Amino acid sequence: MFTLDHLHCWSPNPEAAAQAYVDMFAAERVAEINTANGLRVVVRLAGQLIYIEQARPGEVASSRIGLEHFALATDAFDAVIADLRRKQVRFLVEPKQARPGVRIAFVEVPDGGRVELVESA
């Protein structure tokens, strides 16, 4: 009945935020759009569109309530972790066994966002 259309993030610096997704997770830059708020950079990550939009002047982007994190599944968990460490990405939760057959880690993305990495056996 439903499919996910996009995720929408606010950022004081959409260019830098988008580049971080490109650098960290090999996201593809899709578009740059000028909106009433300012610049919106669109990236495609794991087949999903992420809109990274300029936070309105004077607005605290972290005051928004909603999406706490999103997760990326990988069958190359150790290689992804090693690659992110080489890129000096900050780990918020170090890689660990969440339950039998499932390993997770959380990394920080721009503007205080969190991405969970998941490997399921």
N, C-alpha and C positions, 0 to 999 in steps of 0.2 A: 504494500500500500504506500509506503514512503521510501524515499531514497534521500540520503544526505546531500544537500546542494553545496554548502560551503561552511567553513568556520570563519568567524569574524573576530579580529583582534584589534585593539587600539594601541597605538604606540606614539611616543613623542618623536620617534625617528623611524618611519616606515621603511626607508631605504636600507638602513643598517639592520633592522629586524629581518627584512626579506633576505638580505645577503647572508645573515646567520643561518637561516633555514637552507639556503643553497649550499653554504660551506659545510654545515654540520650533517645534513641529511640528503644531499644531492637533489634538493627540490629544484623544480624548473620554474624560472621566472616567466609568467604568462602575460602580464599587462601592467601598465601604469595608467591610472585614471585620476583626473582631477575632479574632486567632489566638492560639495559645499564646505566640508571640513578642511579640505586640503588634499594632499596626495594619498591615493590608495594604491598599494602595490599588491598584485595578486600572484601567488605562487601555487604550483601544483606539487603536492607531496603525497606519495603513495596513492596517486589517483584522485586525491581530494584537493579541492580549491581552498586556499586560505587567503582571506582578504585581510591585509594589514593596513589599517587606515590611520591617518594622522589624528591624534587626540586633539580635541578642540582646545584652543588656547585657554589656559587657566584651569582646564579640567584635569583632575587627577585620574589618570587612566586606571590605576589600581583600585579606584573606588567602585568600579563596576562589579557586580556580583553575577556569577553564572559559571561558565566553564572553568573548572579547576585545573584540568589537564586533559591532554589527549594521549593516546597510546599508539605506538608503532610496533607491530609484530615483526620479528625477524627470525630467520632460521640460521643466521650467522652472528649470533649474540656476541661471542668472544671477539670476533673480528670487528664488529661495530664498536664495542667498548674500547678496544685498542685504538681504533681510528679516532674516536672522540677524545681519548686521552692525549694522543699525538697533537690534536688540535687545541688542547688545553681547555676543553669544555668543562665547566664546573658541574660536578656530580652532587645532587642534593640528597640522593639515596644511593649509596654504593651498590654495585651489583650483588644480588643475594638470591637465595632460594626462597621464593614466596610460599610455596607448597610443593609437594612432590611433583616433579615434572615441569615446574614453572619457575623460571628465573626472571627477575625484574631489576630495573635500575631507573632512577629519575635524573634527568639533566635539566639545567636551567637554560632557557632561551631568552632572548631579549625582553626587556621590560618586566622581568620577574615571572614570566611564564614557565610552565613545567611540561616536559614531555616524558612519558614513561616508555621504556623499551621493554618488550615482553618476548620471551622465548618459551613456547610450550612444546613439550616433548610429544 
